[in-house]
């Protein structure tokens, strides 16, 4: 997100576009914090048509657990790692009878 030529917020997603995505390099400039830019980033990322139907998302954060938990991420370890898993995304196929 750019405002008046200044980069205020940025995020990157690394994905195989089939089952997994890693959210990384999330940055919100200190001068722009508290304006909802982190939420805007998350809404844009999770709404991107290329990132739908993924089974697992991962990320690491030192201080934004509250933000990511609003979007379905849960702690995967006590300190930094969080993930969002959709265990029901792939239909179970019944054996042929």
C-alpha positions as CSV (number, residue, x, y, z in Angstrom):
1,X,0.0,0.0,0.0
2,X,1.4,3.3,-1.1
3,X,0.4,6.7,0.0
4,X,1.9,9.9,-1.4
5,X,4.7,7.9,-2.8
6,X,5.6,6.2,0.6
7,X,5.3,2.5,1.0
8,X,3.2,2.1,4.2
9,X,2.3,-1.6,4.1
10,X,3.5,-4.7,2.3
11,X,3.1,-8.5,2.5
12,X,4.3,-11.4,0.4
13,X,2.8,-14.9,-0.1
14,X,4.8,-17.9,-1.2
15,X,2.6,-20.7,-2.5
16,X,2.5,-23.8,-4.6
17,X,-1.1,-22.6,-5.6
18,X,-2.3,-26.1,-4.9
19,X,-2.3,-26.9,-1.2
20,X,-0.1,-24.5,0.8
21,X,0.7,-20.8,1.3
22,X,3.3,-19.1,3.6
23,X,2.5,-15.5,4.5
24,X,5.8,-13.5,5.1
25,X,7.5,-10.2,5.0
26,X,4.5,-8.4,6.4
27,X,5.3,-4.8,7.1
28,X,3.3,-1.8,8.3
29,X,5.2,1.4,8.7
30,X,5.2,2.6,12.3
31,X,3.8,6.0,11.2
32,X,0.8,4.2,9.6
33,X,0.0,1.7,12.4
34,X,-3.5,1.8,14.0
35,X,-5.1,2.7,10.7
36,X,-6.3,-0.8,9.8
37,X,-3.7,-1.4,7.1
38,X,-2.8,-4.8,8.5
39,X,-6.5,-5.8,8.2
40,X,-6.7,-4.4,4.7
41,X,-3.6,-6.5,3.7
42,X,-5.2,-9.7,5.2
43,X,-8.5,-9.1,3.5
44,X,-6.8,-8.5,0.1
45,X,-4.5,-11.6,0.5
46,X,-7.2,-14.0,1.7
47,X,-9.6,-12.7,-1.0
48,X,-7.2,-13.1,-3.8
49,X,-8.7,-15.6,-6.3
50,X,-5.3,-17.3,-6.9
51,X,-5.1,-18.2,-3.2
52,X,-8.4,-19.9,-2.7
53,X,-9.0,-23.6,-1.8
54,X,-5.6,-24.0,-0.1
55,X,-5.5,-26.6,2.7
56,X,-2.8,-24.9,4.8
57,X,-1.5,-21.4,5.5
58,X,1.5,-20.7,7.7
59,X,3.2,-17.6,9.1
60,X,5.6,-16.5,11.8
61,X,5.0,-13.5,13.9
62,X,6.5,-11.9,17.0
63,X,3.7,-9.6,18.0
64,X,0.7,-9.8,15.7
65,X,-1.0,-12.9,16.9
66,X,-4.2,-11.0,17.6
67,X,-4.4,-9.7,14.0
68,X,-3.9,-13.1,12.5
69,X,-6.3,-14.9,14.8
70,X,-9.1,-12.7,13.4
71,X,-8.5,-14.5,10.1
72,X,-8.6,-18.1,11.4
73,X,-4.9,-18.5,12.2
74,X,-4.1,-20.4,15.4
75,X,-0.9,-20.9,17.3
76,X,1.1,-23.8,16.0
77,X,3.8,-23.3,18.7
78,X,3.9,-21.1,21.8
79,X,6.1,-18.3,20.4
80,X,5.8,-17.4,16.7
81,X,4.3,-19.9,14.3
82,X,0.7,-19.8,13.4
83,X,-1.3,-21.7,10.9
84,X,-4.7,-21.9,9.3
85,X,-5.8,-25.4,8.2
86,X,-9.0,-26.4,6.4
87,X,-9.1,-30.1,7.0
88,X,-12.4,-30.5,5.1
89,X,-11.4,-28.8,1.9
90,X,-10.9,-32.1,-0.1
91,X,-14.0,-34.3,-0.4
92,X,-13.7,-37.8,0.8
93,X,-14.4,-40.2,-2.1
94,X,-16.5,-43.2,-1.4
95,X,-15.1,-46.5,-2.6
96,X,-16.9,-47.8,-5.7
97,X,-19.5,-50.4,-4.9
